[in-house]
Amino acid sequence: MKQEFQLHEVYLSSLLHDIGEFYKRAALEDDKNKVYNTFKEKLPAQDINSPGHREWGAYFCKNTSLDKKDVIAQRILEHHNPVSLVGKIIKIADILSSGKDREQKDKIIDYRNIESVLSLVDIGKKTNKKYKALGKASVYKGLLDSEQPNIKKEYKILWDEFYETIKNEKDDERIYYILKEYTQNIRKDFDNTSDISLFSHLNTTAAIAVCIYRQYEEEIKKGEFEKIEALLDKLEGGKSPEDEIFCLLKGDISGIQGFIYNVDMDGALKALKGRSFYVAYILEIIARYIIKNEGLTLSNLLYCGGGHSYILLPAKSIDNLPKYQRFVDEVLYKAHSLDVAVLLAAERFDAGIFTNNNFSEIFDKVGKMLAQGKNRKNKSIMSHDMFKPRWLAERICPYCNRKMDSDKCSFCSSFESLGDNLIKHRYISFEDVINEKRQIKNVFDIFESFGFRIRFSDEPNLKSYSISKEEFDFKKSMYYIKTANHLHKNGNGVVSLDDISKISDGIKRWGILRGDVDNLGKIFHSGLKENKSIARVSTLSNELDMFFGNFLEGFIRDEFKECDVIYSGGDDFFIIGPWSKLPYLAEEINKRLCEYAGGNPNITVSMAIEIAPDIKFPIYRVAEVAGENLDRAKDCKRGNYEKNAISLMGQAVGWEEYDTHKLIKEILVGLINDKVTRNIFNVLYSIFEQNQRAKDNNEIFRTWRLVYYIAKLKERYSKNKSEIDKLINLILKNHNELYSKLESATIWADLETRC
Ligand SMILES: [Zn+2]
């Protein structure tokens, strides 16, 4: 018990060790005097910089409701010159999080904005530094060209709200989320690490401190602190320590495409919602299961999104990896046979990885280990069951191969019910249960196998997650869910695919828009140049996740409410909507991401749109084609450009040519609406084909037919002459070069004008 109590002390002291950086920037003279008077015996006389961030932090702590708040205040106070063991652990973790031992000076004027790390990512193209406005993480205020002139006032407003929110808290998890919300847009300090957020620094320091504590737990119990003290000596002496204290565990989910989209068209949207929520959360639940078993904290889950999770563990935990993998395999095999798998890989590493500022290297390493293990899919259960027919009964569910007792498969229906609950309720929570599930009959059993029971409610609950992000409030819930949840609704509930199709212009169909960030691996591997400290890598992943996990859904809800966000998080998204809205939504997502990254040309996104050939066409088939088209958009090389494209009507269009493309479509639509003959489409299709044939046969493309047709068209529709001229100028360059994406633009206009 005493040990657990000490873990709480290690965790909270490290999580709050630099909170004084925030407080002192917001401080009024009044508070400054109080802080000064509280600690005046310990402060150097006549030091104009005192009190410093440690005193501010300790003073804050004393005025909260934390358990052991006086001890924690003491640890914060001593974190640069530690006396106690916990103080030493925090100092080590502080240095490792930053990648170096820095003399943190308490300067007088230090009201500055944090730089946007996304605007500074450099994988070969010139960047342009932008700043983030001070404020809460979930409120996007746009980037700034220069720092806010009245930032001191802003600090005060933000601090007051933060303090009101946190002062009566006792729960570690809630404190974690409050810090995440209030310290993510704050600059850590004022040396050269100007784009690292205070939250990333606090959070990674806490994760590291907890690992050190657990790794040396046995020694600590016996009162042997030599290893920890020697480590601190090395770090203070600027040496790169080789103590193998940590391991990074990566989890990867596979088989999800087939699983999510292979649903019965009856109630398809609810089922998709439930399944994509499940897929987004199963990795987090497994991560939390491991964290719970290893006695770690939420801070140790460094990242979870886009089908990957990363946990920072003490090195000794690697011995338990086979046990965890076996258990995960067993549960998922019972649930999905071999269709869905979660693979885990871990690598031990020494503290020097942190001080060499190369945390990305260890990310790469576990990534490669997982890639090699991919073929191994469920190896630990390969030996049995595999070749036996699973069910001998006659009625088998076509989606999950389970025996069906009635017309509906109860396992598959449970995902629909999960989706339905997410639509109907306001809060969801994951309650701890003892995991003794032997059988898996539904999705809820899967969560319970890992020790978490899902509960839905409409009543506020401080340990729950708000399903709607716009309603999120710390007084009513702990945080909001990490997946997008917007579905188009009307008075009768969720609008069906039939009705979504009816909203489209022209041909009545639904479509799929999906996309993800280009060069993600490269961005993390080399985009941060020489400073790849854990805190900086983590700031970058938080930034991306905030866009896809929160802001994207926000503007879709406001401006494209007819579209359903099936999935959005990490670095990718999947949206279903009336097909004709999707290109405009795609354009908006591209524009917003570009803005969010401060116009950084190194951050780009590729997308694909695919239209359902028929309203009743299976979603998974359309999703599959959209996936293939997305790959094609990524493969799209043109001059100096690469990726950064959208696949539209089967052709990849670079974002740099999208405006022209759209203009051609709009002119064509305008002409048709003005009663110009639809035969223009047939002519354009056939011209495009002739051009392709000429290219294939190395012949010169003869433009006379097009020129002749256009001349006739202008004669016949003289009032549209100028629009027709504009069109021909766009599709025919230098008299004989046909616009290479003409087919796509023509199909777009054709479909949009069909009744
Ligand atoms: Zn089924």
Boltz pocket constraint, residues with backbone or C-beta under 6 A from the ligand:
constraints:
  - pocket:
      binder: B
      contacts: [[A, 397], [A, 398], [A, 399], [A, 400], [A, 401], [A, 402], [A, 409], [A, 410], [A, 411], [A, 412], [A, 413]]
      max_distance: 6.0
